[in-house]
Each structure stands twice: as structure tokens, then as C-alpha cells.
Amino acid sequence: MEFEKAMSAAEAFLTFTPRFIDPNMPQGLWICSNAAEVSAIEINAVCLGSGCEWDDIVKTQPFLDHFPFLVIVTPNAIARDEMVRQLRPRLPASCIYVITDAGFRNCKTMQEYVELYGSRELPSILSGAEELPAYGILNLAQVARRDLRKVPRVLSRFPVLDKGIGGFFAGELSVWTGKRGVGKSTILGQLLLEAIDQEHTVCAYSGELPKEQFREWIYLQAAGPEHIVYETDEATGKRLAMADLMADKRISEWMDERFWLFDLERNTKHDPETILKQFEYAKMRYNADVFLVDNIMSVDFDGFPDRDFNRVQSRFTQMLVTFSKRRQVHTHLVVHPRKSTPDTNSKVSSDDVSGSGDITNRADNVFFLTTHTASDAKGKPERKPLLQILKNRDFGARGSQWLDFDRKSRRYFQDRTGDPKRPYGWDMAAQQIQLITPEERDEIDRVFPE
């Protein structure tokens, strides 16, 4: 009775003759490409109903489940490949076989096969069947070994951070948090330049900065303190910093078609779908492999059916995770901390990130940027940037790194041992081999001892 009910419901989406359907027959259920093939085979043969789509096949699952296996049967190789492509992901729990060319004995149609060999020979077609690979589960023994030394990645050029996390690996999402105005956008702009310097292409969504201001800040960082000049604003007398003309020209040539920015004026919608479509285009057209969303609060979630803000942020984070893993890219996401987050090193955790805990649960790395009182080289107290690793999935790294900041070029560098003048690839005259100094090695070993 249960089977009859399921078969009756399946008739809305499949074409077959009910009296020829018997789940107890040993050949399973044969899925054909058209009604003519169903008519020629008759016994346990079905095809997609007229006017139906492949998505409708899922609605017949209670009927399909009564058969021990399914068989894709059509001599037409093009139609067969399309059926495999459509059915395998839609029926992941079903055991599916496909008849290869050899099984049809050079027959062009099923009608021709029946005319030449007779209906009783139809089961012999199964001798040419191949089982489709499992869909949605993996044979672990056949999964390729991962060698992190060979996984594409971008180094931050902050030695302590790179030692801790190994770099920003492809297929991962990094969440950055810190109080407003502490410099999250600035340090991430610098990391995008580091990516370009390591032969990567980047794409950024900056929901709050106009393109002209974004360019100004990025070019200051790219130029470095030795290539910045000051011009005086005649109206106010204020001195304005900018890259000198020669540096500006060379920077543009260096990053041409390697630094892409989401156009806030042309893309009037800043919803997750629009942002990800532009990211997909940047990946497919320009092979961009480092992405930035700055920040989650500027994304428009009005189109999401769920009005719970924490939940929609979590969903968007998962969309970024999926995009990163599917396209094998690294994505940086800026998220504000909770208002109650202390401005200290020792008391901050992933729980202090604003919104749903799912954001940090889904991320591969979580970083907290703040300013904290430290001693300068003479032992006097001063406010310095502090970068803390709150989560690292690959190595479980935890630790913090003091940074210094060059206000002229908006560059971060390792406290005491780093150099804000380190040249990027556009400045060929200043390029030199970058070595980790003994002082930097001591700091690395202190934070991450072997």
C-alpha cells in the first residue's frame, strides 16, 4: 500500500506505465531520456515527465527508494552525460549505475536494441553498467595528502604572526576585529599590498570609504615614507600627504589589474549576493585569490528573509567560507567587537566578537587589533598597536605581537625590529633580499617557542 501511494505521487513528475513497475524485479529502476525509450523497455522504465524539470526528481524520492538501485539507460551519449550531471547531485543517497556504450552493442536507440535482440535480452545491458561515484561522502584513503608548505598562501611580513599561523592559506576565512578607529582597515590594506607583492591579485569590498579616499590610503602605504611629499591646501593651510608623482605612476603600473575594488556607485545594492557575484567575477576573470569585506556592518541584509541580525550575519559568513573553500581563495572579514570588550591583551577572546558566535566558529583565523600601553626603547610608557591571535584552526596558535605604526605612510611594522621603509615591487631600485634579523628571531622564539 505504501509503494502504491508513492508511485501514484510520482506519476506527476515521471512518465511510466504503472502495471510494468515492480520494485521486486532484480534489474532496479531504469531511468531513460525520453518516453520512446520507456515504451521500448517497458519493465521498470521511467523518464522525466513532460513539462517537468530535473529538480522535480527529488519529489519522487519516496518512490525511488523502493528500488535497490537506479540505472541511467540511453544510447545517446550526450543525453546520458547530461542525465549523470543532473541526477547524481540531486539523488546523493541513491545507488546509481550508468550503462556505457559497450552495453548497447552499437545500437543507436532502445527500439533498435529490442528489435535486434528481443526484450528478454534487455537485462544483459547491465553487464555494461558502471556505478557512479558516491556523492557527498569521500573515501578517506583516496584523499590526497595535504602539504601545507605547498598550499598557496600570503605572508603578512610580520614575522611573529607568520610563525604562528603559517600565513593566510587558500580556502580559508580570517575574521578581524577591534574597536572602531583602531586601524583594522589600515592593516588590512597593507596586507592586500603584501599579497600583490607576492604575485597575488586582490579584490576588496569597502562599504564605508569612497574610492578616492581608499586609493589615497593604499597609495600612501604602497609608497612608503621615503616617497611621500606634502602639499599645502591653500584654503586651510593644512599640509596634505601624498605619494610623489613618480611613485604614484609606478605604483599604478605595478598594481594595474591586480587590485580590484567593489564599485559603490555602480553597485547600488550592497547585499551579500551582489558582493559575492563581484567576487566570483574577479576570481574567474582576473584570477583574484585574496578578498576583503570591510566591514560586515556595511552589508545590506534587507533582502534576507530572516530578520534576526545575528543569524543573517552568520549566514553571510558561511557564504564567504563556502566561496573561499570552493574557489581556493583567502577572504578577510572585518567584524566589530562587542561594546563591552576590554581594551587589554589578556582578557580578549573570540566571544568578544560582535554578533553571533557562529561568525568566529566558522572562521579559520580570528585576530584582535587594539592599542595598549607598552614601554618604548627607553622604558617610557606609550600607546602601541597590539595584534592578538584569538583563533587559528591549522596550528592552534595563540599569542600577540606588538607593532609600531608610521603615521606618514600609514604602515604597520614589527615593534623595534621592523622597518617601515621596506620597499614593494614597484620600487625596483630599492629591492633587496629581506632577511629576518636576530632581534626578530628572538621575538618569534619568545612568542612561539619550538
C-alpha positions as a printed NumPy array, in Angstrom:
array([[  0.   ,   0.   ,   0.   ],
       [  2.862,   2.353,   0.827],
       [  4.516,   1.69 ,  -2.547],
       [  1.29 ,   2.252,  -4.473],
       [  0.859,   5.605,  -2.75 ],
       [  4.434,   6.648,  -3.553],
       [  4.057,   5.501,  -7.168],
       [  0.824,   7.441,  -7.568],
       [  2.536,  10.624,  -6.309],
       [  5.499,  10.053,  -8.661],
       [  3.217,   9.994, -11.728],
       [  3.018,  13.807, -11.517],
       [  6.726,  14.047, -12.371],
       [  7.69 ,  10.79 , -14.132],
       [  6.413,   9.045, -17.252],
       [  5.902,   5.267, -16.892],
       [  3.269,   2.55 , -17.111],
       [  2.253,   1.546, -13.56 ],
       [  1.481,  -2.091, -14.43 ],
       [  5.087,  -2.548, -15.636],
       [  6.628,  -1.252, -12.397],
       [  7.738,  -3.825,  -9.832],
       [ 10.379,  -2.945,  -7.181],
       [ 10.968,  -6.678,  -6.578],
       [ 12.443,  -7.187, -10.041],
       [ 16.264,  -7.632,  -9.895],
       [ 17.188,  -5.003, -12.525],
       [ 16.31 ,  -1.989, -10.361],
       [ 14.665,   1.101, -11.854],
       [ 15.817,   2.219, -15.313],
       [ 15.767,   5.969, -15.943],
       [ 15.542,   6.835, -19.648],
       [ 15.969,  10.082, -21.54 ],
       [ 12.575,  10.076, -23.28 ],
       [  9.184,   8.368, -23.475],
       [ 10.132,   6.356, -26.602],
       [ 12.857,   4.557, -24.632],
       [ 10.424,   3.902, -21.777],
       [  7.975,   2.38 , -24.259],
       [ 10.66 ,   0.125, -25.754],
       [ 11.931,  -1.151, -22.383],
       [  8.59 ,  -1.219, -20.531],
       [  9.599,  -3.119, -17.378],
       [ 10.734,  -0.781, -14.586],
       [ 11.43 ,   2.052, -17.05 ],
       [ 10.695,   5.719, -16.357],
       [ 11.672,   9.148, -17.68 ],
       [ 11.146,  12.742, -16.611],
       [  7.562,  13.816, -17.211],
       [  6.54 ,  16.292, -19.884],
       [  6.958,  19.865, -18.649],
       [  8.9  ,  18.749, -15.568],
       [ 12.414,  19.808, -14.576],
       [ 15.258,  17.843, -13.026],
       [ 14.593,  19.465,  -9.659],
       [ 11.251,  17.631,  -9.683],
       [ 13.025,  14.272,  -9.492],
       [ 13.694,  14.975,  -5.803],
       [  9.941,  14.98 ,  -5.178],
       [  9.772,  11.334,  -6.291],
       [ 12.303,  10.141,  -3.68 ],
       [  9.741,   8.02 ,  -1.717],
       [  9.046,   6.103,  -4.957],
       [ 12.718,   5.744,  -5.952],
       [ 13.654,   4.472,  -2.501],
       [ 11.712,   1.238,  -3.105],
       [ 14.269,   0.132,  -5.708],
       [ 17.659,  -1.345,  -4.778],
       [ 19.434,   0.823,  -7.354],
       [ 18.81 ,   3.163, -10.282],
       [ 20.207,   2.747, -13.819],
       [ 20.681,   5.556, -16.35 ],
       [ 19.802,   3.97 , -19.695],
       [ 20.097,   5.76 , -23.041],
       [ 22.297,   5.055, -26.091],
       [ 22.577,   8.811, -26.7  ],
       [ 25.945,   9.688, -25.135],
       [ 25.2  ,  13.419, -24.895],
       [ 21.854,  12.832, -23.168],
       [ 23.487,  10.23 , -20.919],
       [ 26.193,  12.63 , -19.715],
       [ 23.582,  15.281, -19.018],
       [ 21.468,  12.826, -17.006],
       [ 24.519,  11.862, -14.929],
       [ 25.254,  15.537, -14.287],
       [ 21.671,  16.286, -13.261],
       [ 20.814,  13.165, -11.267],
       [ 23.939,  12.481,  -9.21 ],
       [ 23.823,  15.652,  -7.047],
       [ 20.025,  15.538,  -6.74 ],
       [ 19.94 ,  11.927,  -5.562],
       [ 23.034,  11.722,  -3.338],
       [ 21.63 ,   8.862,  -1.237],
       [ 20.768,   6.64 ,  -4.209],
       [ 22.983,   3.926,  -5.672],
       [ 23.138,   4.87 ,  -9.377],
       [ 24.619,   2.975, -12.315],
       [ 25.105,   4.22 , -15.875],
       [ 25.18 ,   1.988, -18.976],
       [ 28.279,   2.621, -21.095],
       [ 28.446,   2.473, -24.914],
       [ 29.546,  -1.167, -24.803],
       [ 26.282,  -2.226, -23.175],
       [ 24.171,  -1.071, -26.157],
       [ 26.003,  -3.266, -28.738],
       [ 26.297,  -0.408, -31.251],
       [ 22.524,   0.211, -31.25 ],
       [ 21.528,   3.825, -31.742],
       [ 18.144,   3.556, -29.986],
       [ 16.471,   1.253, -27.481],
       [ 13.859,   0.384, -30.102],
       [ 16.658,  -0.892, -32.347],
       [ 18.095,  -2.938, -29.464],
       [ 14.75 ,  -4.629, -28.743],
       [ 14.163,  -5.348, -32.443],
       [ 17.594,  -6.984, -32.832],
       [ 17.903,  -8.875, -29.54 ],
       [ 14.396,  -9.024, -28.065],
       [ 13.012,  -7.86 , -24.714],
       [ 14.409, -10.891, -22.87 ],
       [ 17.946,  -9.672, -23.637],
       [ 17.396,  -6.27 , -22.009],
       [ 18.846,  -7.331, -18.61 ],
       [ 22.143,  -8.167, -20.362],
       [ 22.624,  -4.414, -20.819],
       [ 23.566,  -4.326, -17.141],
       [ 26.855,  -6.051, -17.986],
       [ 27.951,  -2.688, -19.403],
       [ 26.99 ,  -0.757, -16.268],
       [ 29.365,   1.35 , -14.193],
       [ 28.487,   2.582, -10.727],
       [ 28.653,   6.344, -10.316],
       [ 30.982,   7.523,  -7.549],
       [ 29.43 ,   8.351,  -4.209],
       [ 28.232,  11.935,  -3.977],
       [ 28.663,  13.846,  -0.736],
       [ 30.9  ,  11.311,   1.005],
       [ 34.588,  10.573,   0.453],
       [ 36.848,   7.574,   0.69 ],
       [ 39.392,   8.997,   3.123],
       [ 42.12 ,   6.642,   1.912],
       [ 41.867,   8.261,  -1.525],
       [ 42.057,  11.855,  -0.292],
       [ 45.332,  13.45 ,  -1.369],
       [ 47.798,  14.286,   1.353],
       [ 47.952,  17.996,   2.194],
       [ 51.395,  19.551,   2.406],
       [ 50.935,  22.997,   3.938],
       [ 54.312,  24.019,   2.541],
       [ 52.789,  23.785,  -0.939],
       [ 49.345,  25.294,  -0.228],
       [ 49.051,  28.779,  -1.833],
       [ 49.276,  31.447,   0.851],
       [ 50.138,  35.055,   1.547],
       [ 52.614,  36.044,   4.253],
       [ 51.836,  39.081,   6.395],
       [ 55.553,  40.019,   6.645],
       [ 55.034,  40.313,  10.414],
       [ 57.454,  37.557,  11.461],
       [ 55.724,  36.632,  14.724],
       [ 52.318,  36.385,  13.048],
       [ 53.631,  34.338,  10.126],
       [ 55.43 ,  31.991,  12.503],
       [ 52.206,  31.472,  14.461],
       [ 49.681,  30.876,  11.685],
       [ 51.937,  29.911,   8.777],
       [ 50.457,  32.614,   6.542],
       [ 46.994,  33.223,   5.092],
       [ 46.19 ,  29.965,   3.31 ],
       [ 43.935,  29.491,   0.284],
       [ 40.484,  28.175,   1.156],
       [ 40.283,  29.967,   4.494],
       [ 38.418,  32.868,   6.133],
       [ 40.079,  35.267,   8.574],
       [ 37.957,  37.445,  10.871],
       [ 39.443,  40.726,  12.083],
       [ 38.016,  42.676,  14.989],
       [ 38.934,  45.649,  17.14 ],
       [ 37.378,  48.872,  18.339],
       [ 36.331,  51.499,  15.812],
       [ 39.244,  53.647,  14.612],
       [ 41.956,  51.318,  15.914],
       [ 43.293,  50.626,  12.401],
       [ 41.657,  47.412,  11.134],
       [ 41.091,  48.804,   7.637],
       [ 44.612,  50.207,   7.574],
       [ 46.377,  46.973,   8.484],
       [ 44.223,  45.013,   6.02 ],
       [ 45.026,  47.473,   3.233],
       [ 48.673,  46.778,   3.952],
       [ 48.058,  43.004,   3.855],
       [ 46.461,  43.383,   0.409],
       [ 49.612,  45.19 ,  -0.778],
       [ 51.711,  42.39 ,   0.692],
       [ 49.627,  39.935,  -1.347],
       [ 50.263,  41.873,  -4.569],
       [ 53.963,  41.998,  -3.692],
       [ 53.847,  38.173,  -3.527],
       [ 52.306,  37.936,  -7.033],
       [ 48.669,  37.602,  -5.957],
       [ 45.625,  39.517,  -7.23 ],
       [ 43.218,  41.056,  -4.705],
       [ 39.636,  42.315,  -4.624],
       [ 38.175,  44.454,  -1.832],
       [ 34.698,  45.494,  -0.734],
       [ 34.941,  48.646,   1.386],
       [ 31.448,  49.706,   2.335],
       [ 32.349,  52.977,   4.035],
       [ 35.267,  54.562,   2.128],
       [ 34.729,  56.423,  -1.181],
       [ 37.009,  55.111,  -3.919],
       [ 39.147,  58.277,  -3.922],
       [ 39.868,  58.02 ,  -0.188],
       [ 40.517,  54.29 ,  -0.469],
       [ 43.044,  54.971,  -3.243],
       [ 44.746,  57.733,  -1.259],
       [ 45.345,  55.491,   1.752],
       [ 46.501,  52.495,  -0.286],
       [ 48.938,  54.603,  -2.334],
       [ 50.432,  56.123,   0.824],
       [ 51.087,  52.629,   2.164],
       [ 52.479,  51.433,  -1.153],
       [ 54.764,  54.475,  -1.465],
       [ 56.339,  54.201,   1.976],
       [ 57.753,  57.116,   3.992],
       [ 60.609,  57.83 ,   1.564],
       [ 58.295,  58.521,  -1.39 ],
       [ 55.713,  60.76 ,   0.276],
       [ 55.558,  64.515,  -0.244],
       [ 53.438,  67.19 ,   1.418],
       [ 51.341,  69.736,  -0.424],
       [ 49.681,  72.702,   1.275],
       [ 45.953,  73.27 ,   0.973],
       [ 45.739,  76.995,   0.193],
       [ 42.241,  77.301,   1.611],
       [ 43.11 ,  75.984,   5.074],
       [ 46.878,  75.893,   5.206],
       [ 46.712,  72.192,   6.064],
       [ 49.588,  70.004,   4.857],
       [ 48.371,  67.006,   2.838],
       [ 50.459,  63.855,   2.426],
       [ 50.532,  62.047,  -0.926],
       [ 52.795,  59.782,  -2.957],
       [ 55.186,  61.746,  -5.153],
       [ 54.28 ,  61.807,  -8.848],
       [ 56.884,  59.284,  -9.97 ],
       [ 55.964,  56.844,  -7.184],
       [ 52.259,  57.302,  -7.938],
       [ 52.832,  56.423, -11.596],
       [ 54.937,  53.337, -10.83 ],
       [ 52.508,  52.114,  -8.176],
       [ 49.662,  52.327, -10.693],
       [ 51.662,  50.312, -13.213],
       [ 52.632,  47.763, -10.544],
       [ 49.09 ,  47.098,  -9.302],
       [ 47.287,  47.507, -12.657],
       [ 44.613,  44.758, -12.921],
       [ 45.891,  43.208,  -9.689],
       [ 43.951,  45.348,  -7.177],
       [ 40.192,  45.432,  -7.726],
       [ 37.695,  47.46 ,  -5.711],
       [ 33.939,  46.938,  -5.398],
       [ 32.338,  49.975,  -7.095],
       [ 29.97 ,  51.526,  -4.536],
       [ 28.484,  53.877,  -7.141],
       [ 27.684,  51.324,  -9.848],
       [ 26.652,  48.58 ,  -7.405],
       [ 23.782,  50.378,  -5.722],
       [ 22.944,  47.219,  -3.755],
       [ 25.457,  46.073,  -1.167],
       [ 23.724,  42.795,  -0.355],
       [ 25.614,  39.504,   0.071],
       [ 24.596,  38.183,  -3.355],
       [ 25.897,  41.27 ,  -5.192],
       [ 29.17 ,  41.297,  -3.267],
       [ 29.776,  37.606,  -3.921],
       [ 28.86 ,  37.917,  -7.616],
       [ 31.532,  40.591,  -7.999],
       [ 33.998,  38.426,  -6.077],
       [ 33.192,  35.49 ,  -8.355],
       [ 33.796,  37.666, -11.412],
       [ 37.124,  38.909, -10.033],
       [ 38.166,  35.313,  -9.427],
       [ 37.065,  33.97 , -12.81 ],
       [ 38.162,  36.952, -14.948],
       [ 41.321,  38.148, -13.179],
       [ 42.23 ,  35.134, -11.019],
       [ 41.911,  37.173,  -7.816],
       [ 42.704,  34.962,  -4.826],
       [ 42.71 ,  37.36 ,  -1.854],
       [ 39.47 ,  39.113,  -0.876],
       [ 38.391,  41.648,   1.749],
       [ 34.969,  42.515,   3.178],
       [ 35.306,  45.717,   5.225],
       [ 33.059,  45.509,   7.104],
       [ 30.079,  43.249,   7.859],
       [ 28.088,  46.155,   9.346],
       [ 28.   ,  47.924,   5.959],
       [ 26.494,  44.907,   4.142],
       [ 22.794,  45.294,   3.284],
       [ 20.848,  42.348,   4.719],
       [ 17.365,  43.741,   3.957],
       [ 16.768,  41.076,   1.293],
       [ 17.313,  38.207,   3.729],
       [ 14.024,  36.594,   4.822],
       [ 15.361,  36.159,   8.364],
       [ 15.214,  39.444,  10.271],
       [ 17.456,  38.253,  13.12 ],
       [ 20.628,  40.3  ,  12.549],
       [ 22.949,  37.829,  14.263],
       [ 21.562,  34.998,  12.174],
       [ 21.908,  36.792,   8.822],
       [ 25.479,  37.777,   9.686],
       [ 26.185,  34.121,  10.414],
       [ 24.664,  33.102,   7.072],
       [ 26.769,  35.66 ,   5.205],
       [ 29.884,  34.429,   6.989],
       [ 29.072,  30.891,   5.868],
       [ 28.641,  32.15 ,   2.299],
       [ 32.155,  33.616,   2.488],
       [ 33.523,  30.358,   3.926],
       [ 31.901,  28.375,   1.106],
       [ 33.212,  30.809,  -1.51 ],
       [ 36.739,  30.66 ,  -0.05 ],
       [ 36.885,  26.872,   0.036],
       [ 35.204,  26.302,  -3.334],
       [ 37.386,  28.831,  -5.147],
       [ 40.52 ,  28.164,  -3.053],
       [ 40.995,  31.812,  -2.101],
       [ 41.612,  33.611,   1.182],
       [ 38.981,  36.05 ,   2.458],
       [ 39.407,  38.65 ,   5.2  ],
       [ 36.249,  39.802,   7.029],
       [ 36.096,  42.8  ,   9.386],
       [ 33.678,  42.471,  12.318],
       [ 33.257,  44.93 ,  15.179],
       [ 33.818,  43.727,  18.749],
       [ 31.161,  43.789,  21.417],
       [ 30.791,  47.179,  23.097],
       [ 31.885,  45.716,  26.413],
       [ 35.162,  44.344,  25.05 ],
       [ 38.057,  45.434,  27.294],
       [ 40.96 ,  47.297,  25.765],
       [ 43.547,  44.842,  27.082],
       [ 45.579,  41.929,  25.841],
       [ 44.829,  39.267,  28.43 ],
       [ 41.028,  39.349,  28.648],
       [ 40.033,  39.268,  24.981],
       [ 38.621,  36.088,  23.385],
       [ 36.61 ,  35.059,  20.318],
       [ 33.459,  35.56 ,  22.4  ],
       [ 34.142,  39.308,  22.336],
       [ 33.413,  39.497,  18.591],
       [ 30.1  ,  41.214,  17.899],
       [ 27.128,  39.272,  16.536],
       [ 26.54 ,  35.546,  16.517],
       [ 29.202,  33.217,  17.882],
       [ 28.818,  31.377,  14.582],
       [ 30.993,  34.045,  12.937],
       [ 34.104,  33.044,  14.856],
       [ 33.098,  29.374,  14.873],
       [ 33.048,  29.362,  11.075],
       [ 36.303,  31.325,  10.686],
       [ 39.703,  29.688,  10.308],
       [ 41.524,  32.592,  11.959],
       [ 40.366,  35.334,  14.324],
       [ 42.512,  38.401,  15.069],
       [ 42.016,  41.274,  17.508],
       [ 43.735,  44.622,  16.915],
       [ 43.924,  47.129,  19.73 ],
       [ 46.209,  49.735,  21.278],
       [ 47.755,  49.12 ,  24.67 ],
       [ 50.279,  50.74 ,  26.929],
       [ 53.83 ,  49.432,  26.454],
       [ 57.339,  50.632,  27.171],
       [ 59.373,  52.295,  24.453],
       [ 63.093,  51.675,  23.872],
       [ 63.914,  53.999,  26.807],
       [ 61.432,  52.332,  29.143],
       [ 58.857,  55.139,  28.946],
       [ 55.147,  54.179,  28.632],
       [ 53.477,  54.754,  25.261],
       [ 50.404,  53.541,  23.394],
       [ 51.253,  50.917,  20.794],
       [ 49.267,  48.683,  18.443],
       [ 48.863,  45.122,  19.685],
       [ 47.8  ,  42.313,  17.344],
       [ 46.414,  39.24 ,  19.081],
       [ 45.678,  35.809,  17.573],
       [ 42.393,  34.645,  19.122],
       [ 41.948,  31.562,  16.919],
       [ 43.974,  29.598,  14.415],
       [ 42.494,  26.374,  13.1  ],
       [ 45.584,  24.907,  11.426],
       [ 48.094,  25.15 ,  14.268],
       [ 46.074,  26.252,  17.281],
       [ 48.348,  29.29 ,  17.578],
       [ 47.681,  31.783,  20.362],
       [ 49.798,  34.816,  21.016],
       [ 50.226,  38.524,  20.482],
       [ 52.624,  40.791,  18.662],
       [ 53.498,  44.377,  19.419],
       [ 53.502,  46.543,  16.317],
       [ 54.653,  50.041,  15.54 ],
       [ 52.982,  52.486,  13.179],
       [ 54.385,  55.063,  10.766],
       [ 51.726,  57.774,  10.544],
       [ 53.258,  59.342,   7.451],
       [ 52.831,  56.238,   5.262],
       [ 50.11 ,  54.516,   7.354],
       [ 52.323,  51.437,   7.558],
       [ 52.469,  48.925,  10.388],
       [ 55.73 ,  47.164,  11.142],
       [ 57.108,  44.903,  13.853],
       [ 57.847,  46.82 ,  17.047],
       [ 61.519,  47.811,  17.447],
       [ 62.885,  45.348,  14.88 ],
       [ 60.723,  46.131,  11.825],
       [ 61.281,  48.75 ,   9.128],
       [ 58.507,  50.975,   7.679],
       [ 60.732,  51.689,   4.672],
       [ 60.61 ,  48.139,   3.297],
       [ 60.11 ,  48.564,  -0.484],
       [ 57.368,  46.928,  -2.543],
       [ 57.794,  45.528,  -6.032],
       [ 57.126,  48.815,  -7.843],
       [ 60.298,  50.323,  -6.331],
       [ 62.788,  48.156,  -8.192],
       [ 65.739,  50.369,  -7.3  ],
       [ 65.228,  49.677,  -3.614],
       [ 64.516,  45.93 ,  -3.819],
       [ 66.762,  43.738,  -1.735],
       [ 66.7  ,  40.34 ,  -0.064],
       [ 64.579,  40.515,   3.082],
       [ 66.137,  38.626,   5.986],
       [ 64.749,  38.051,   9.45 ],
       [ 67.022,  39.891,  11.84 ],
       [ 68.381,  38.24 ,  15.01 ],
       [ 66.11 ,  40.533,  17.034],
       [ 63.064,  39.401,  15.076],
       [ 64.098,  35.757,  15.518],
       [ 64.338,  36.275,  19.306],
       [ 60.829,  37.757,  19.357],
       [ 59.437,  34.879,  17.289],
       [ 61.   ,  32.296,  19.587],
       [ 59.66 ,  34.12 ,  22.647],
       [ 56.026,  34.089,  21.454],
       [ 56.089,  30.717,  19.69 ],
       [ 58.83 ,  28.558,  21.234],
       [ 59.608,  25.313,  19.458]])
